[in-house]
Amino acid sequence: MQLFSALFLNSTPVPRPSPKPRRNSPADSTLAGAIATLAALPEAALVTRDKCVGGGVEIVFANECFATLTGYTPAELVGKHTRILHGPKTALAPKVSAVSEKRRIMDGENWLHRKDGVAFYADWRINPLHKGYLVAIYRDASERQRLRDAMIHTQKLDTVGQLTSGVAHDFNNLLSIINGYCEILAGKISGPPAAKRDLQEIHRAGIKAAALARQILEFSRRQESEVRVVSVNILIREIADILRRVVGDGVNLELRLSSDLGNLRIDPTQFQQVLLNLCFNARDAMPQGGKLQLRTFNHVQTKAAEGLIPGRYIGIAVTDTGIGMDAATVAHMFEPFFTTKAHGTGLGLAMASGIIRGAEGSMTVESKPEVGTTFQILLPETAEPEQAFNSALPSLPSSKGTELIWIVESDAVLRKMVSGMLAVDGYQVVEYTNAGLALANVGKSAPPHLVLLDGNTGDSARLVRALAKANSRLRILMVSVEPLGAALTGLPPRSVHHLPKPFALSALLRAVRTLLDTPGR
């Protein structure tokens, strides 16, 4: 390790006295031959003295590949110490992956710095060359390190996503309770109009919070995709204020939205994620400020190209006046883990492109250095009418019935609310806190006509199978954040319905009655 420290620990170099002239020796010939070989080597190579002087070792020879790697000329390197390669990111104790004391071979890796101060990650192997000398072969491992860092960051994001989805699960239960009791109270308040307006505002806030919970779960990739027919102009206007905050005061956000657009089928949350990602990138490309334009337009595709089939499309163009990109960067723009940012993961545009392709559309980019960048999205138009989202407080439907319903829900308040409303409507209700307890009671009493279940666990699947044996017309209403698990998807389609959390109480009551009234299996 003394040799290793000599090569890389920071210290002030101590000048060496010039060697006295002497006759050529076999050692000189060996060194000269090695240098001649290394000069033609297509890898970065150094020859150094095997002696620590002032905390480093003196560079005797550097080939052209090493000069290209570091930005120094060979003449600038010869006579200097290896400390010249250190900088702010260089660790005082560089990483060593393998050391062979017997042969004095050392493999290491660490951040080094070029002449212009730019850091790069290098790995190297150091071998004894001849008595008194060492040879070191270097490779630029910056791309490998970037991918390694991106993978670690992705793993951290996944962990945060799991934590977030767990918190959002409880949040969804609370929102289902809040929104549910708003619906219950709406039918009971007969007092002043101001009280109804206040309740309306509470419910509207609950609906907005539910949408936020869906966005959180979507970002953590734990929420079921919710594709519906939407107006792209409305989706853009909904998040315009957020986009303005994202790009900051120095960037002027301009909306140019065509008034004659049709509708498209896409998950609204995913589409807004794409816009947010493009606006984040545009902001970073305009550190001194600039202009960001979102434009929508109609497009007719006359022939198959870029994954599109002929037909009518809706276009969205996101244009900035930023620093732009060269052709080489544009060519790799949508590749996973490709990034031009120092702390980027290279996943944002890859994810955005995947969302657009999943909606049978395309995303392209045009850019020039110092001119700006335009991302263009094309999505197929649909003739279907928009599925407008109404935040008005609905009246609870009358879903009278006498059937036996089992409720399996761990949240006591939510369970109580749902159970109370079903009981008011005449249903017989049995409550369980988890699928295991319900499973233990199968066969001890009459089987239910419907089981309202939260969970995709093994106990849930066993419970459903056991109840289905006792009642061939069993209906299952799955109320959960997660989509139906594999164990539950093999059931007859008409006997199963999934209601994502947070849900409206009115939607749950309708789903219960619809399932029970559906004939056959």
C-alpha positions as CSV (number, residue, x, y, z in Angstrom):
1,M,0.0,0.0,0.0
2,Q,3.0,2.4,0.3
3,L,3.4,2.2,-3.4
4,F,-0.3,2.9,-3.9
5,S,-0.2,5.8,-1.6
6,A,2.8,7.2,-3.3
7,L,1.0,7.1,-6.6
8,F,-2.2,8.8,-5.5
9,L,-2.1,10.6,-2.1
10,N,-2.1,14.4,-2.3
11,S,1.1,16.2,-1.2
12,T,3.5,18.8,-2.5
13,P,6.0,17.4,-5.0
14,V,9.7,17.7,-4.1
15,P,12.1,18.5,-6.9
16,R,14.5,15.8,-8.0
17,P,18.1,16.7,-8.7
18,S,19.1,16.0,-12.3
19,P,20.7,12.6,-12.7
20,K,24.4,12.5,-13.5
21,P,25.3,11.3,-17.0
22,R,26.2,7.7,-17.1
23,R,26.8,5.0,-19.7
24,N,24.0,2.9,-21.1
25,S,23.3,-0.3,-19.2
26,P,21.0,-3.3,-19.9
27,A,18.5,-1.6,-17.6
28,D,18.5,1.4,-19.9
29,S,18.0,-0.8,-22.9
30,T,15.1,-2.6,-21.3
31,L,13.4,0.6,-20.3
32,A,13.9,2.1,-23.8
33,G,12.4,-1.0,-25.4
34,A,9.4,-0.9,-23.1
35,I,8.8,2.8,-23.8
36,A,9.0,2.1,-27.6
37,T,6.3,-0.6,-27.2
38,L,4.1,1.6,-25.0
39,A,4.4,4.5,-27.5
40,A,2.5,2.3,-30.1
41,L,0.1,0.9,-27.6
42,P,-3.6,1.8,-28.3
43,E,-4.3,2.3,-24.6
44,A,-3.3,5.1,-22.2
45,A,0.0,4.2,-20.6
46,L,2.5,5.7,-18.2
47,V,6.0,4.8,-17.0
48,T,6.9,6.1,-13.6
49,R,9.7,5.7,-11.1
50,D,9.1,3.2,-8.4
51,K,10.0,5.6,-5.6
52,C,7.9,7.9,-3.5
53,V,9.1,11.5,-3.6
54,G,6.9,14.1,-2.0
55,G,3.8,12.0,-1.9
56,G,3.9,11.0,-5.6
57,V,5.9,9.2,-8.2
58,E,7.6,10.9,-11.1
59,I,6.3,10.4,-14.6
60,V,9.0,9.2,-16.9
61,F,7.0,8.6,-20.0
62,A,3.4,9.1,-21.2
63,N,2.2,7.9,-24.6
64,E,-0.1,9.8,-26.9
65,C,-3.2,7.9,-25.8
66,F,-2.6,9.0,-22.2
67,A,-2.1,12.6,-23.4
68,T,-5.5,12.4,-25.2
69,L,-7.2,11.0,-22.1
70,T,-5.9,13.7,-19.8
71,G,-5.6,16.7,-22.1
72,Y,-1.9,17.2,-21.3
73,T,0.8,16.8,-23.8
74,P,3.5,14.1,-23.2
75,A,6.0,16.9,-22.6
76,E,3.8,18.5,-19.9
77,L,3.6,15.2,-18.1
78,V,7.2,14.0,-18.1
79,G,8.9,15.1,-14.9
80,K,5.6,15.7,-13.1
81,H,4.2,13.7,-10.3
82,T,1.0,11.6,-10.5
83,R,-0.7,14.1,-8.2
84,I,-1.2,16.3,-11.3
85,L,-4.2,14.1,-12.1
86,H,-5.9,14.8,-8.8
87,G,-8.7,17.3,-8.2
88,P,-11.8,18.0,-6.1
89,K,-13.5,14.7,-6.8
90,T,-10.4,12.5,-6.2
91,A,-10.6,10.6,-3.0
92,L,-7.7,10.7,-0.6
93,A,-7.8,6.9,-0.4
94,P,-8.6,5.7,-3.9
95,K,-10.6,2.5,-4.3
96,V,-8.5,-0.6,-4.9
97,S,-10.2,-3.7,-6.3
98,A,-7.3,-6.1,-6.2
99,V,-3.7,-6.2,-4.9
100,S,-1.1,-8.9,-5.4
101,E,1.7,-8.3,-3.0
102,K,3.8,-11.1,-4.4
103,R,3.9,-9.7,-7.9
104,R,3.2,-6.1,-6.8
105,I,0.3,-5.8,-9.3
106,M,-2.4,-3.3,-8.4
107,D,-5.8,-2.7,-9.9
108,G,-7.6,0.5,-8.9
109,E,-10.3,2.9,-9.9
110,N,-11.2,6.5,-8.9
111,W,-12.1,9.9,-10.1
112,L,-9.2,11.7,-11.9
113,H,-9.1,15.1,-13.5
114,R,-8.1,16.3,-16.9
115,K,-6.0,19.4,-17.6
116,D,-9.2,21.5,-18.0
117,G,-10.4,20.3,-14.6
118,V,-13.2,18.0,-16.0
119,A,-13.5,14.9,-13.9
120,F,-13.5,11.4,-15.4
121,Y,-13.7,8.0,-13.8
122,A,-10.7,5.8,-14.5
123,D,-9.5,2.3,-13.8
124,W,-5.9,1.2,-14.0
125,R,-3.5,-1.6,-13.6
126,I,0.0,-1.0,-12.3
127,N,2.9,-3.5,-12.9
128,P,6.6,-3.5,-12.1
129,L,8.4,-2.8,-15.4
130,H,12.1,-3.1,-14.4
131,K,14.0,-2.4,-11.3
132,G,13.2,1.1,-10.2
133,Y,10.3,1.6,-12.7
134,L,6.5,0.9,-13.0
135,V,4.1,0.8,-15.9
136,A,0.5,1.8,-15.5
137,I,-2.3,1.2,-18.1
138,Y,-5.4,3.5,-17.7
139,R,-8.9,3.2,-19.1
140,D,-11.7,5.8,-19.1
141,A,-14.5,4.1,-17.1
142,S,-16.8,7.2,-16.9
143,E,-19.7,5.6,-18.8
144,R,-19.6,2.4,-16.6
145,Q,-19.6,4.6,-13.5
146,R,-22.5,6.7,-14.8
147,L,-24.5,3.6,-15.4
148,R,-23.6,2.3,-12.0
149,D,-24.7,5.5,-10.4
150,A,-27.9,5.6,-12.4
151,M,-28.7,2.0,-11.3
152,I,-28.1,2.9,-7.6
153,H,-30.3,6.0,-8.0
154,T,-33.0,3.9,-9.7
155,Q,-32.9,1.5,-6.8
156,K,-33.2,4.4,-4.3
157,L,-36.2,5.7,-6.3
158,D,-37.8,2.3,-6.2
159,T,-37.4,2.2,-2.4
160,V,-38.9,5.6,-2.1
161,G,-41.6,4.6,-4.5
162,Q,-42.5,1.6,-2.3
163,L,-42.6,3.9,0.8
164,T,-44.6,6.4,-1.1
165,S,-47.1,3.9,-2.3
166,G,-47.5,2.6,1.3
167,V,-48.3,6.1,2.6
168,A,-50.6,6.8,-0.4
169,H,-52.5,3.5,0.4
170,D,-53.4,4.9,3.8
171,F,-54.1,8.3,2.3
172,N,-56.5,6.7,-0.2
173,N,-58.4,5.1,2.7
174,L,-58.8,8.5,4.4
175,L,-59.9,10.1,1.2
176,S,-62.5,7.4,0.6
177,I,-63.8,8.1,4.1
178,I,-63.8,11.9,3.7
179,N,-65.5,11.8,0.3
180,G,-67.9,9.1,1.3
181,Y,-69.2,11.0,4.3
182,C,-69.5,14.1,2.2
183,E,-71.9,12.1,-0.1
184,I,-73.8,10.8,3.0
185,L,-74.2,14.3,4.4
186,A,-75.3,15.8,1.1
187,G,-78.6,13.9,1.4
188,K,-79.1,14.9,5.0
189,I,-78.4,18.7,5.0
190,S,-81.6,20.6,4.5
191,G,-80.4,23.8,6.2
192,P,-79.0,27.1,4.7
193,P,-77.5,27.0,1.2
194,A,-74.2,28.1,2.7
195,A,-73.8,24.8,4.5
196,K,-74.3,22.9,1.3
197,R,-71.8,25.1,-0.5
198,D,-69.3,24.5,2.3
199,L,-69.8,20.7,2.0
200,Q,-69.4,21.0,-1.7
201,E,-66.0,22.7,-1.2
202,I,-64.9,20.0,1.2
203,H,-65.8,17.3,-1.3
204,R,-64.1,19.2,-4.2
205,A,-60.9,19.4,-2.1
206,G,-61.3,15.6,-1.4
207,I,-61.6,14.9,-5.2
208,K,-58.4,17.0,-5.9
209,A,-56.6,15.1,-3.1
210,A,-57.7,11.8,-4.7
211,A,-56.3,12.9,-8.0
212,L,-53.0,13.9,-6.3
213,A,-52.9,10.4,-4.6
214,R,-53.3,8.8,-8.1
215,Q,-50.4,10.9,-9.4
216,I,-48.2,9.9,-6.5
217,L,-48.9,6.3,-7.1
218,E,-48.4,6.7,-10.9
219,F,-45.0,8.2,-10.3
220,S,-44.1,5.3,-8.1
221,R,-45.4,2.9,-10.8
222,R,-47.8,1.2,-8.4
223,Q,-51.1,2.6,-9.8
224,E,-53.2,0.9,-12.4
225,S,-53.3,2.9,-15.7
226,E,-56.6,4.7,-16.2
227,V,-57.1,5.3,-19.9
228,R,-60.0,7.4,-21.0
229,V,-61.1,9.8,-23.7
230,V,-59.9,13.3,-22.9
231,S,-59.3,16.8,-24.4
232,V,-55.6,17.5,-24.7
233,N,-56.3,21.3,-24.4
234,I,-58.1,20.8,-21.1
235,L,-55.2,18.5,-19.7
236,I,-52.7,21.2,-20.6
237,R,-54.7,24.1,-19.1
238,E,-55.2,22.0,-15.9
239,I,-51.5,21.9,-15.2
240,A,-50.5,25.3,-16.8
241,D,-50.0,26.9,-13.4
242,I,-47.8,23.9,-12.3
243,L,-45.8,24.2,-15.5
244,R,-45.2,27.9,-14.9
245,R,-43.9,27.2,-11.4
246,V,-41.7,24.4,-12.8
247,V,-40.0,26.6,-15.4
248,G,-39.6,29.6,-13.1
249,D,-39.9,33.3,-13.5
250,G,-37.1,33.6,-16.0
251,V,-38.9,31.5,-18.6
252,N,-42.0,32.8,-20.4
253,L,-44.5,30.0,-20.9
254,E,-46.7,30.5,-23.9
255,L,-49.8,28.3,-24.8
256,R,-50.9,28.2,-28.4
257,L,-53.8,25.7,-28.3
258,S,-55.8,25.0,-31.4
259,S,-59.5,25.4,-30.9
260,D,-60.6,22.7,-33.4
261,L,-59.0,19.6,-31.9
262,G,-60.6,16.3,-31.5
263,N,-60.2,13.9,-28.5
264,L,-57.7,11.2,-27.7
265,R,-57.5,8.1,-25.6
266,I,-54.7,8.2,-23.0
267,D,-54.1,8.0,-19.2
268,P,-54.4,11.7,-18.3
269,T,-51.9,11.5,-15.4
270,Q,-49.3,9.8,-17.6
271,F,-49.8,12.4,-20.3
272,Q,-49.3,15.2,-17.8
273,Q,-46.2,13.4,-16.6
274,V,-44.8,13.6,-20.1
275,L,-45.4,17.3,-20.3
276,L,-43.8,17.9,-16.9
277,N,-40.7,15.9,-18.0
278,L,-40.3,17.9,-21.2
279,C,-40.8,21.2,-19.3
280,F,-38.2,20.2,-16.7
281,N,-35.7,19.5,-19.5
282,A,-36.6,22.8,-21.2
283,R,-36.0,24.7,-18.0
284,D,-32.5,23.1,-17.6
285,A,-31.7,24.1,-21.2
286,M,-32.4,27.7,-20.4
287,P,-30.4,28.6,-17.3
288,Q,-30.4,32.3,-18.3
289,G,-34.1,32.3,-19.1
290,G,-36.0,32.2,-22.4
291,K,-39.3,31.2,-24.0
292,L,-41.1,27.9,-23.7
293,Q,-44.1,27.3,-26.1
294,L,-46.7,24.5,-25.9
295,R,-48.6,24.2,-29.1
296,T,-51.4,21.9,-30.2
297,F,-52.5,21.2,-33.7
298,N,-54.2,18.7,-36.1
299,H,-52.1,16.4,-38.1
300,V,-53.0,14.0,-41.0
301,Q,-50.7,11.0,-41.4
302,T,-50.9,10.0,-45.1
303,K,-48.6,6.9,-44.9
304,A,-47.2,4.6,-42.3
305,A,-44.0,5.9,-40.7
306,E,-42.3,6.1,-37.4
307,G,-44.7,3.6,-35.9
308,L,-47.8,5.5,-37.0
309,I,-50.5,4.3,-39.3
310,P,-52.4,6.6,-41.7
311,G,-55.1,8.6,-40.1
312,R,-55.9,11.7,-38.1
313,Y,-53.6,12.7,-35.2
314,I,-53.4,15.4,-32.5
315,G,-50.1,17.0,-32.3
316,I,-48.4,18.6,-29.2
317,A,-45.1,20.6,-29.8
318,V,-42.9,21.7,-26.9
319,T,-40.4,24.3,-28.1
320,D,-37.7,26.0,-26.0
321,T,-35.1,28.7,-26.9
322,G,-32.4,26.9,-24.9
323,I,-28.8,25.7,-25.6
324,G,-30.0,23.0,-28.0
325,M,-28.3,19.7,-28.8
326,D,-26.0,18.4,-31.5
327,A,-26.9,15.5,-33.8
328,A,-25.0,12.9,-31.8
329,T,-26.9,13.8,-28.6
330,V,-30.3,13.8,-30.4
331,A,-29.5,10.3,-31.8
332,H,-29.4,8.8,-28.3
333,M,-32.0,11.1,-26.7
334,F,-34.6,8.4,-25.9
335,E,-32.2,5.6,-24.8
336,P,-32.5,4.5,-21.2
337,F,-29.8,5.8,-18.9
338,F,-28.6,8.3,-21.6
339,T,-28.2,11.8,-20.1
340,T,-26.3,15.0,-20.6
341,K,-26.9,16.1,-17.0
342,A,-24.4,15.7,-14.3
343,H,-26.9,14.3,-11.9
344,G,-29.5,12.9,-14.3
345,T,-30.6,9.3,-14.5
346,G,-31.4,9.2,-18.2
347,L,-34.8,7.6,-17.5
348,G,-37.2,10.6,-17.9
349,L,-37.3,10.8,-21.7
350,A,-37.2,7.0,-22.1
351,M,-40.3,6.7,-19.8
352,A,-42.0,9.6,-21.7
353,S,-41.4,8.0,-25.0
354,G,-42.7,4.6,-23.7
355,I,-45.9,6.3,-22.5
356,I,-46.5,7.9,-25.9
357,R,-45.7,4.6,-27.8
358,G,-48.1,2.8,-25.4
359,A,-50.9,5.2,-26.6
360,E,-50.0,4.3,-30.2
361,G,-48.3,7.6,-30.9
362,S,-44.8,8.9,-31.6
363,M,-42.4,11.3,-30.1
364,T,-39.6,13.0,-32.1
365,V,-37.1,15.7,-31.4
366,E,-35.4,18.4,-33.5
367,S,-32.6,20.5,-32.0
368,K,-29.6,22.6,-33.0
369,P,-26.9,24.0,-30.7
370,E,-27.6,27.5,-29.5
371,V,-30.9,27.6,-31.3
372,G,-33.3,25.5,-29.2
373,T,-35.2,22.2,-29.1
374,T,-38.7,21.1,-30.2
375,F,-40.2,17.8,-29.0
376,Q,-43.2,16.8,-31.1
377,I,-45.8,14.3,-30.0
378,L,-48.4,12.8,-32.3
379,L,-51.3,10.8,-30.8
380,P,-54.2,9.2,-32.7
381,E,-57.5,11.1,-32.6
382,T,-60.7,9.4,-31.6
383,A,-64.3,10.1,-32.5
384,E,-65.5,9.1,-29.1
385,P,-66.9,11.9,-26.9
386,E,-64.8,13.2,-24.0
387,Q,-65.2,11.4,-20.7
388,A,-65.5,14.6,-18.6
389,F,-64.7,14.4,-14.9
390,N,-67.5,16.0,-12.8
391,S,-66.5,17.3,-9.4
392,A,-70.1,18.1,-8.4
393,L,-71.3,16.3,-5.3
394,P,-73.5,13.4,-6.4
395,S,-76.5,12.1,-4.6
396,L,-76.2,8.6,-3.3
397,P,-78.0,6.1,-5.4
398,S,-80.6,3.8,-3.9
399,S,-79.2,0.3,-4.2
400,K,-81.7,-1.6,-2.1
401,G,-81.0,-5.3,-1.6
402,T,-81.2,-8.1,0.8
403,E,-78.2,-10.2,-0.2
404,L,-75.4,-11.2,2.1
405,I,-72.2,-9.2,1.7
406,W,-68.8,-9.9,3.4
407,I,-66.6,-6.9,3.8
408,V,-62.9,-7.6,4.2
409,E,-61.1,-4.3,5.0
410,S,-58.3,-3.5,7.5
411,D,-59.2,0.1,7.9
412,A,-61.9,0.2,10.7
413,V,-63.3,3.7,9.8
414,L,-63.6,2.9,6.1
415,R,-65.1,-0.5,6.9
416,K,-67.7,1.1,9.2
417,M,-68.7,3.6,6.6
418,V,-69.2,1.1,3.8
419,S,-70.9,-1.4,6.1
420,G,-73.3,1.3,7.5
421,M,-74.4,2.4,4.0
422,L,-74.9,-1.1,2.8
423,A,-76.9,-2.0,5.9
424,V,-79.1,1.1,5.5
425,D,-79.9,-0.1,2.0
426,G,-81.1,-3.4,3.4
427,Y,-78.1,-5.7,2.8
428,Q,-76.9,-8.2,5.4
429,V,-73.3,-7.3,6.2
430,V,-70.5,-9.3,7.9
431,E,-67.2,-7.5,8.5
432,Y,-63.7,-9.0,8.7
433,T,-60.4,-7.2,9.2
434,N,-58.4,-9.5,6.9
435,A,-58.8,-12.3,4.5
436,G,-57.3,-14.9,7.0
437,L,-60.1,-14.3,9.5
438,A,-62.7,-14.5,6.8
439,L,-61.2,-17.7,5.4
440,A,-61.4,-19.3,8.9
441,N,-65.2,-18.7,8.9
442,V,-65.9,-20.2,5.4
443,G,-68.4,-23.1,5.9
444,K,-69.5,-22.0,9.3
445,S,-72.5,-20.0,8.0
446,A,-74.3,-19.2,4.8
447,P,-71.9,-18.2,2.0
448,P,-72.0,-14.6,0.9
449,H,-73.5,-13.4,-2.5
450,L,-70.7,-10.8,-2.8
451,V,-67.4,-10.3,-1.0
452,L,-65.9,-6.7,-0.9
453,L,-62.2,-7.3,-0.7
454,D,-59.1,-5.2,-0.3
455,G,-55.9,-7.1,-1.1
456,N,-54.1,-9.3,-3.6
457,T,-52.5,-11.6,-1.0
458,G,-52.4,-15.4,-1.0
459,D,-55.1,-15.4,1.7
460,S,-57.3,-13.3,-0.5
461,A,-57.0,-15.7,-3.4
462,R,-57.7,-18.7,-1.1
463,L,-60.7,-16.9,0.3
464,V,-62.2,-16.3,-3.1
465,R,-61.6,-19.9,-4.2
466,A,-63.2,-21.3,-1.0
467,L,-66.2,-19.0,-1.3
468,A,-66.6,-19.7,-5.1
469,K,-66.9,-23.4,-4.2
470,A,-69.7,-22.7,-1.8
471,N,-71.5,-20.3,-4.1
472,S,-71.0,-20.7,-7.9
473,R,-72.6,-17.2,-8.5
474,L,-70.2,-15.5,-6.1
475,R,-69.4,-11.8,-7.0
476,I,-66.1,-10.2,-6.0
477,L,-65.7,-6.4,-5.7
478,M,-62.0,-5.6,-5.4
479,V,-61.4,-2.2,-3.8
480,S,-57.7,-1.5,-3.8
481,V,-54.9,0.7,-5.1
482,E,-53.3,-2.3,-7.0
483,P,-55.0,-3.9,-10.0
484,L,-56.3,-7.4,-9.8
485,G,-53.7,-10.0,-8.9
486,A,-52.9,-13.0,-11.0
487,A,-54.7,-15.3,-8.6
488,L,-58.0,-13.4,-9.0
489,T,-57.9,-12.8,-12.8
490,G,-58.8,-16.4,-13.7
491,L,-62.4,-15.9,-12.4
492,P,-65.3,-15.4,-14.8
493,P,-65.1,-11.8,-16.0
494,R,-68.7,-11.0,-15.1
495,S,-68.2,-12.0,-11.5
496,V,-65.3,-9.7,-10.7
497,H,-65.1,-5.9,-10.7
498,H,-62.1,-3.7,-9.7
499,L,-62.8,-0.3,-8.0
500,P,-59.5,1.6,-7.5
501,K,-59.0,3.5,-4.3
502,P,-59.8,6.2,-3.4
503,F,-63.4,5.6,-4.6
504,A,-66.6,7.5,-4.4
505,L,-69.2,5.9,-2.2
506,S,-71.8,6.3,-4.9
507,A,-69.6,4.4,-7.3
508,L,-69.2,1.6,-4.8
509,L,-73.0,1.3,-4.2
510,R,-73.6,1.2,-7.9
511,A,-70.9,-1.4,-8.4
512,V,-72.4,-3.7,-5.7
513,R,-75.8,-3.6,-7.2
514,T,-74.5,-4.0,-10.8
515,L,-72.5,-7.1,-9.9
516,L,-75.4,-8.7,-8.0
517,D,-77.7,-8.1,-10.9
518,T,-75.4,-9.5,-13.5
519,P,-76.8,-12.8,-14.7
520,G,-74.8,-16.0,-15.0
521,R,-71.2,-16.6,-14.2
